[in-house]
Amino acid sequence: MITKEQVLDALRGVIHPEINQNLVDLQMIKEVVADNNRVTCTLALPFKEVPIKDDLVRSVREAVTKLDTGVEVEVKLTEMSQKERAAFMKMADGGPKQAEILSDIRHVIAVMSGKGGVGKSSVAALLAVALRRQGRRVGVLDADITGPSIPRMFGLHKPPMVGPLGIIPAESKTGVKVISINLLLPNEDEAVIWRGPLISGAIKQFWGEVYWGDLDTLVIDLPPGTSDASLTVMQSIPLSGVVLVTSPQDLAGMVVRKAARMAQHLSVPILGLVENMSYVTCPDCGRRIEVFGPSKAESTAVQLGIPLLGNLPLDPNLAARCDAGQIEDYPATEFEPIAEQIMERVPAEKVKPVFAHQ
């Protein structure tokens, strides 16, 4: 009778035709059940439909049949989770870098919007600040390569150092670690005129070649929309979840739904929706003024089946603090309950068990 170990040994001889590594090491074989004259193998694909799906199924079946021509072989197909897909993509790129292996990151939260101008980067920075005030070890990866703004908010201007383990992220006055393309440019006004592959490569370097050390939470500031940069993050980095940011306009709500569909299609958990610039508080009478019209956030959240985490005001003080590099001095009282809800919805397990002990 064929054993499970024999089947796995046989499948180690099946090489992925596009990656040149065997299916077992690529963690594409999820389960093997050997029962008398029947063997069932579960093959995990990064996406439901890949061009070589039939070739992979045939190769698996042939490898097992060579052990015993009389055995009945069934190959079941399943789709990888977002974290499994990220590990697969990393292996396809040649495996993790030393900095990634040695960094210990518990949670990775991406902040995403459909369109620009809704204050997505401000929300990402406020989330990092709020978590740092709770005593957590926090980092911010600025994945908005062509429109980076995170370093300016934290008052960071000097280029990061390079150590034996990789790039050392810059550190703010309260201890938030930051990496951004703006820290690597000759001056912060320099334009980054790159096509998609270069942008994707930079994001992968920020994740794999930056020595983050021990972090409780890494916040990733994504660029607006559903472009290559967002796709790279969702395919290559094991995310704990995504926070969506919108504003009261119908247009912003329509576009953020596109971002939500992208996250859902790639099996990334959506932690909730934040509506920014919902209102202005009159300094004289304290009345709330909806300068961009009535809030659409609740109906958008219901439509997407996700929680509304909160509504943030349009605050000139926040803008002034960001311009001055003093976002860590902003009180952010409205954001604290939002940060608490986000962390309550983050899965308990670590995002990076795959490479932690290799």
ZAMARGU-4260 file (C-alpha; in steps of 0.2 Angstrom, whole numbers, plus 5000, padded with zeros to 4 digits):
<rodrens>
0) 5000/5000/5000 | 5007/5017/4996 | 5010/5028/5010 | 5008/5047/5012 | 5027/5049/5014
5) 5030/5040/4997 | 5017/5051/4989 | 5026/5067/4995 | 5043/5060/4990 | 5036/5057/4973
10) 5028/5075/4972 | 5045/5082/4976 | 5050/5077/4959 | 5036/5087/4951 | 5044/5104/4946
15) 5033/5119/4943 | 5037/5124/4925 | 5038/5142/4928 | 5047/5143/4944 | 5059/5128/4944
20) 5055/5122/4961 | 5045/5107/4966 | 5027/5108/4972 | 5030/5102/4990 | 5043/5115/4993
25) 5032/5128/4985 | 5018/5123/4998 | 5006/5119/4984 | 5002/5102/4991 | 4990/5105/5005
30) 4985/5088/5009 | 4988/5070/5005 | 4977/5055/5009 | 4982/5037/5005 | 4969/5024/5008
35) 4971/5007/5001 | 4971/5009/4982 | 4966/5027/4982 | 4976/5043/4984 | 4969/5060/4986
40) 4980/5075/4984 | 4974/5093/4987 | 4983/5105/4975 | 4983/5123/4980 | 4984/5136/4966
45) 4988/5155/4969 | 4972/5159/4959 | 4957/5148/4954 | 4962/5149/4936 | 4980/5149/4931
50) 4985/5144/4913 | 4995/5129/4918 | 4982/5122/4930 | 4978/5106/4919 | 4997/5103/4917
55) 5000/5103/4936 | 4985/5091/4939 | 4992/5080/4926 | 5010/5080/4933 | 5003/5076/4950
60) 4993/5062/4944 | 5007/5055/4934 | 5020/5056/4948 | 5008/5046/4960 | 5003/5033/4947
65) 5022/5029/4944 | 5022/5022/4962 | 5009/5010/4958 | 5000/5009/4941 | 4985/5001/4950
70) 4981/5015/4961 | 4967/5027/4959 | 4972/5045/4960 | 4961/5060/4963 | 4968/5078/4963
75) 4957/5091/4971 | 4960/5109/4968 | 4959/5124/4981 | 4964/5142/4981 | 4978/5149/4992
80) 4973/5161/5005 | 4981/5178/5004 | 4995/5174/5016 | 4998/5157/5007 | 4999/5167/4991
85) 5011/5179/4998 | 5023/5165/5004 | 5021/5157/4986 | 5026/5173/4977 | 5040/5175/4989
90) 5047/5158/4985 | 5044/5161/4966 | 5055/5176/4968 | 5069/5166/4975 | 5064/5165/4994
95) 5065/5178/5008 | 5080/5190/5010 | 5090/5190/5027 | 5082/5205/5033 | 5064/5198/5031
100) 5069/5181/5039 | 5076/5190/5054 | 5063/5203/5056 | 5048/5198/5068 | 5032/5207/5063
105) 5016/5202/5071 | 5003/5211/5061 | 5003/5220/5044 | 4989/5232/5041 | 4987/5241/5024
110) 4978/5257/5022 | 4969/5259/5005 | 4958/5272/4996 | 4949/5271/4980 | 4954/5289/4975
115) 4967/5302/4980 | 4963/5317/4991 | 4953/5308/5004 | 4967/5309/5017 | 4972/5291/5016
120) 4991/5294/5021 | 4985/5305/5036 | 4974/5290/5042 | 4989/5278/5040 | 5000/5290/5050
125) 4987/5293/5063 | 4985/5274/5065 | 5003/5272/5068 | 5004/5286/5081 | 4989/5279/5090
130) 4996/5262/5091 | 5013/5269/5097 | 5004/5279/5111 | 4997/5262/5117 | 5015/5256/5119
135) 5016/5245/5103 | 5031/5244/5092 | 5026/5251/5076 | 5033/5254/5058 | 5026/5263/5043
140) 5030/5256/5025 | 5026/5270/5013 | 5021/5261/4997 | 5015/5277/4989 | 5031/5277/4978
145) 5026/5291/4967 | 5017/5302/4980 | 5026/5299/4996 | 5021/5310/5011 | 5024/5299/5027
150) 5042/5306/5030 | 5036/5324/5030 | 5022/5320/5042 | 5034/5313/5055 | 5048/5326/5052
155) 5060/5314/5044 | 5072/5319/5031 | 5089/5310/5033 | 5092/5295/5022 | 5091/5278/5031
160) 5107/5269/5036 | 5112/5252/5029 | 5118/5239/5041 | 5124/5221/5040 | 5106/5214/5040
165) 5099/5227/5027 | 5092/5244/5027 | 5088/5252/5044 | 5072/5262/5044 | 5072/5280/5050
170) 5064/5282/5067 | 5053/5296/5073 | 5055/5305/5089 | 5042/5293/5098 | 5050/5278/5090
175) 5039/5274/5074 | 5050/5266/5061 | 5048/5273/5043 | 5054/5268/5026 | 5049/5278/5011
180) 5056/5282/4994 | 5057/5300/4999 | 5071/5296/5011 | 5081/5289/4997 | 5080/5304/4985
185) 5092/5318/4984 | 5079/5330/4989 | 5060/5327/4994 | 5054/5337/4979 | 5062/5325/4966
190) 5049/5316/4955 | 5049/5297/4954 | 5045/5294/4936 | 5044/5275/4936 | 5034/5262/4927
195) 5024/5248/4936 | 5038/5235/4937 | 5050/5247/4945 | 5037/5253/4958 | 5033/5235/4962
200) 5051/5231/4964 | 5054/5245/4976 | 5039/5239/4987 | 5046/5222/4988 | 5063/5229/4993
205) 5055/5239/5007 | 5047/5223/5014 | 5061/5210/5011 | 5077/5221/5012 | 5073/5232/5026
210) 5077/5226/5044 | 5062/5230/5054 | 5067/5221/5069 | 5053/5217/5081 | 5037/5225/5077
215) 5019/5223/5084 | 5011/5231/5069 | 5018/5237/5052 | 5006/5250/5044 | 5007/5251/5025
220) 5002/5267/5016 | 4996/5261/4999 | 4994/5273/4984 | 4976/5277/4978 | 4967/5265/4967
225) 4970/5247/4961 | 4986/5249/4952 | 5002/5238/4952 | 5008/5244/4969 | 4992/5239/4978
230) 4992/5222/4968 | 5010/5219/4973 | 5007/5222/4991 | 4992/5211/4991 | 5001/5197/4982
235) 5018/5198/4990 | 5015/5203/5008 | 5005/5193/5021 | 4992/5206/5027 | 4982/5204/5042
240) 4969/5216/5034 | 4965/5232/5025 | 4957/5248/5031 | 4948/5257/5018 | 4947/5276/5018
245) 4934/5287/5009 | 4926/5304/5011 | 4907/5310/5010 | 4907/5313/4991 | 4897/5300/4980
250) 4912/5299/4969 | 4924/5294/4983 | 4911/5281/4989 | 4910/5273/4971 | 4929/5272/4969
255) 4932/5265/4987 | 4920/5251/4982 | 4932/5246/4968 | 4946/5245/4981 | 4935/5234/4992
260) 4931/5222/4977 | 4950/5221/4974 | 4954/5216/4992 | 4939/5204/4992 | 4945/5196/4975
265) 4962/5193/4982 | 4955/5186/4999 | 4962/5200/5010 | 4952/5203/5025 | 4944/5221/5026
270) 4945/5227/5044 | 4933/5241/5041 | 4929/5258/5033 | 4935/5276/5039 | 4926/5291/5032
275) 4938/5306/5033 | 4934/5324/5031 | 4916/5321/5036 | 4913/5337/5044 | 4920/5353/5051
280) 4917/5359/5069 | 4913/5378/5069 | 4926/5386/5081 | 4913/5399/5087 | 4897/5388/5090
285) 4904/5371/5090 | 4891/5365/5077 | 4896/5352/5064 | 4896/5358/5046 | 4895/5344/5033
290) 4906/5354/5020 | 4906/5340/5007 | 4888/5335/5010 | 4879/5322/5021 | 4889/5306/5025
295) 4888/5291/5014 | 4899/5280/5024 | 4886/5270/5033 | 4877/5265/5017 | 4894/5261/5009
300) 4899/5250/5023 | 4882/5241/5023 | 4883/5239/5004 | 4901/5231/5006 | 4896/5221/5022
305) 4910/5229/5032 | 4910/5239/5048 | 4910/5258/5049 | 4925/5261/5060 | 4921/5280/5062
310) 4920/5297/5055 | 4934/5309/5056 | 4933/5328/5055 | 4942/5340/5043 | 4954/5348/5055
315) 4965/5363/5050 | 4976/5358/5065 | 4980/5341/5058 | 4985/5348/5041 | 4996/5361/5050
320) 5004/5347/5061 | 5007/5336/5045 | 5015/5351/5036 | 5027/5354/5051 | 5032/5336/5053
325) 5023/5335/5070 | 5009/5323/5068 | 5014/5314/5084 | 5009/5330/5093 | 4992/5330/5086
330) 4979/5325/5100 | 4969/5313/5088 | 4956/5310/5101 | 4943/5305/5087 | 4955/5292/5080
335) 4959/5282/5096 | 4942/5272/5096 | 4945/5269/5078 | 4962/5262/5081 | 4955/5251/5095
340) 4942/5244/5084 | 4955/5240/5070 | 4966/5230/5082 | 4951/5221/5089 | 4947/5215/5072
345) 4965/5210/5067 | 4967/5191/5067 | 4977/5185/5083 | 4990/5174/5073 | 5006/5182/5067
350) 5007/5186/5049 | 5024/5178/5046 | 5026/5160/5052 | 5032/5153/5036 | 5050/5160/5036
355) 5052/5164/5055 | 5064/5149/5058 | 5072/5146/5041
</rodrens>
